[in-house]
Amino acid sequence: MQRFINNPDEVVEDTVKGFVKAHADIVRLGDNPRVIVARQAPVSGKVGVITGGGSGHEPAFIGYAGRNMLDAVAVGELFSSPTAKSFFDAAREANGGKGVVCLYGNYAGDNMNVKMAIKLAAKDGIEIATVVANDDVCSAGPDERHKRRGVAGEIFMWKCAGAKAAESADLADVQAVAQ
């Protein structure tokens, strides 16, 4: 398999910049270069919908930013969770004044960094609700559902939450439909 990599140390930055350039009608780069933002976000009076994840899984996660889907996406290193700062910056970019729902996979780094981002956001007056995807039945048995990781089910969460938020639903309702 051939790959086009200009510099291995900048593969994530190159991917993000290239994606934004190719889809400038749908997304823009946030103030943080590790945050992709839907072109229309934030929308005043609307719950923001965000996610995040490691690079290398494209089109997830960045490919789902856009109208009636994700308002912002925190981008991590290759196969690594985004930083707490990136999750926080994604929440700031998506915040339309009705809070933000963060939908993410059940991975240790994501769990830790989202919890830290929630604390940062609270200091900034942004309420964040979460839904953790744990649909990977191969990663834990039925008696340990809480240990299951998130995989393809996240896409359904993103779409359902994005559509509900577009209806001007409140934060609890957007969180509930994603759950």
C-alpha positions as CSV (number, residue, x, y, z in Angstrom):
1,M,0.0,0.0,0.0
2,Q,1.3,3.4,-0.9
3,R,1.0,6.5,1.3
4,F,1.5,10.1,0.6
5,I,3.2,11.6,3.6
6,N,5.2,14.8,3.4
7,N,6.7,14.6,6.9
8,P,5.8,11.8,9.4
9,D,6.0,14.3,12.2
10,E,3.2,16.5,10.6
11,V,0.9,13.8,9.2
12,V,-2.0,14.9,11.5
13,E,-1.6,18.6,10.7
14,D,-1.4,17.8,7.0
15,T,-4.5,15.6,7.1
16,V,-6.5,18.3,9.0
17,K,-5.4,21.1,6.7
18,G,-6.1,19.0,3.6
19,F,-9.5,18.0,4.8
20,V,-10.5,21.6,5.6
21,K,-9.2,22.7,2.2
22,A,-11.1,20.0,0.4
23,H,-14.3,20.6,2.3
24,A,-14.2,24.4,2.9
25,D,-17.9,24.6,2.1
26,I,-18.7,22.4,5.0
27,V,-16.0,22.8,7.7
28,R,-13.5,25.3,8.9
29,L,-10.5,25.1,11.2
30,G,-11.1,26.2,14.7
31,D,-8.8,28.6,16.7
32,N,-7.1,25.4,17.9
33,P,-5.6,23.7,14.9
34,R,-6.7,20.3,16.3
35,V,-10.4,21.3,16.1
36,I,-12.5,21.0,13.0
37,V,-15.7,23.1,13.1
38,A,-18.9,22.8,11.0
39,R,-19.0,26.0,8.8
40,Q,-22.3,27.2,10.4
41,A,-21.3,26.6,14.1
42,P,-22.0,27.8,16.6
43,V,-25.7,28.4,16.1
44,S,-27.2,30.7,18.6
45,G,-29.9,29.0,20.7
46,K,-28.9,25.5,19.6
47,V,-27.2,22.7,21.6
48,G,-23.7,22.1,20.3
49,V,-22.8,18.5,19.3
50,I,-19.2,17.4,19.5
51,T,-17.0,14.4,19.4
52,G,-13.3,13.6,19.2
53,G,-10.9,10.8,18.5
54,G,-7.5,9.8,17.3
55,S,-6.4,10.4,13.8
56,G,-5.9,7.6,11.4
57,H,-9.5,6.5,11.2
58,E,-10.7,8.9,8.6
59,P,-13.4,9.8,7.6
60,A,-14.1,9.3,11.3
61,F,-14.2,11.6,13.1
62,I,-13.7,14.7,11.1
63,G,-15.8,13.5,8.2
64,Y,-19.0,13.8,10.2
65,A,-18.8,17.5,10.9
66,G,-21.5,19.5,9.2
67,R,-25.1,20.6,9.2
68,N,-27.4,18.4,11.3
69,M,-24.4,16.3,12.4
70,L,-21.4,17.3,14.5
71,D,-20.7,21.0,15.2
72,A,-17.1,20.4,16.2
73,V,-14.5,17.6,16.3
74,A,-11.4,17.4,18.6
75,V,-8.6,15.7,16.7
76,G,-6.0,13.6,18.4
77,E,-2.6,12.3,17.4
78,L,-2.4,9.1,15.3
79,F,-4.5,6.5,17.2
80,S,-4.6,8.6,20.4
81,S,-7.2,10.6,22.2
82,P,-7.5,14.3,21.6
83,T,-6.2,16.4,24.5
84,A,-8.5,17.9,27.2
85,K,-7.8,21.3,25.7
86,S,-8.9,20.1,22.2
87,F,-12.2,18.7,23.6
88,F,-12.7,22.0,25.6
89,D,-11.9,24.1,22.5
90,A,-14.4,22.0,20.4
91,A,-17.0,22.7,23.1
92,R,-16.3,26.4,22.9
93,E,-16.5,26.4,19.1
94,A,-19.9,24.6,19.2
95,N,-21.5,26.4,22.1
96,G,-24.6,28.3,20.9
97,G,-25.7,29.1,24.5
98,K,-27.8,26.0,25.2
99,G,-24.9,23.7,26.3
100,V,-23.0,21.1,24.5
101,V,-23.3,17.3,24.2
102,C,-20.1,15.4,23.8
103,L,-20.5,12.0,22.2
104,Y,-17.4,9.8,22.3
105,G,-16.1,6.2,22.5
106,N,-15.3,4.4,25.7
107,Y,-11.5,4.6,25.6
108,A,-9.4,5.5,28.6
109,G,-7.8,8.6,27.1
110,D,-11.1,9.9,25.8
111,N,-12.8,9.3,29.2
112,M,-10.0,11.1,31.1
113,N,-9.6,14.0,28.7
114,V,-13.4,14.6,28.4
115,K,-13.7,14.7,32.2
116,M,-11.0,17.4,32.3
117,A,-12.6,19.3,29.5
118,I,-15.9,19.4,31.4
119,K,-14.1,21.1,34.3
120,L,-12.5,23.6,32.0
121,A,-15.9,24.3,30.3
122,A,-17.7,24.7,33.7
123,K,-15.2,27.5,34.5
124,D,-16.2,29.1,31.2
125,G,-19.9,28.8,31.9
126,I,-20.4,26.0,29.3
127,E,-22.5,23.0,30.4
128,I,-21.5,19.7,28.8
129,A,-23.5,16.5,28.9
130,T,-22.0,13.3,27.7
131,V,-22.9,10.0,26.1
132,V,-20.2,7.3,25.9
133,A,-20.5,4.8,23.1
134,N,-20.0,1.2,24.2
135,D,-21.4,-0.8,21.3
136,D,-18.4,-3.1,20.6
137,V,-19.7,-6.5,21.7
138,C,-16.4,-8.1,21.0
139,S,-14.5,-6.0,23.6
140,A,-16.5,-7.2,26.6
141,G,-19.3,-9.7,27.4
142,P,-22.9,-8.9,28.3
143,D,-22.1,-8.8,32.0
144,E,-19.4,-6.1,31.5
145,R,-21.2,-3.7,29.0
146,H,-19.6,-0.8,30.8
147,K,-16.2,-2.0,29.5
148,R,-17.2,-2.1,25.9
149,R,-15.5,0.3,23.5
150,G,-17.3,2.5,21.0
151,V,-17.1,1.6,17.3
152,A,-19.6,2.1,14.5
153,G,-22.5,2.9,16.8
154,E,-21.0,6.3,17.3
155,I,-22.1,7.4,13.9
156,F,-25.8,6.8,14.8
157,M,-25.3,8.8,18.0
158,W,-23.8,11.7,16.0
159,K,-26.6,11.7,13.5
160,C,-29.5,11.3,16.0
161,A,-28.0,14.0,18.3
162,G,-27.3,16.4,15.4
163,A,-30.8,16.0,14.1
164,K,-32.4,16.5,17.5
165,A,-30.2,19.6,18.2
166,A,-31.3,21.0,14.8
167,E,-34.9,20.9,16.1
168,S,-33.9,23.3,18.9
169,A,-34.2,20.6,21.5
170,D,-32.8,21.2,24.9
171,L,-29.6,19.6,26.2
172,A,-31.3,16.8,28.1
173,D,-33.3,15.8,25.1
174,V,-30.3,15.8,22.7
175,Q,-28.4,13.7,25.3
176,A,-31.4,11.3,25.6
177,V,-31.8,10.7,21.9
178,A,-28.1,9.9,21.6
179,Q,-28.2,7.5,24.6
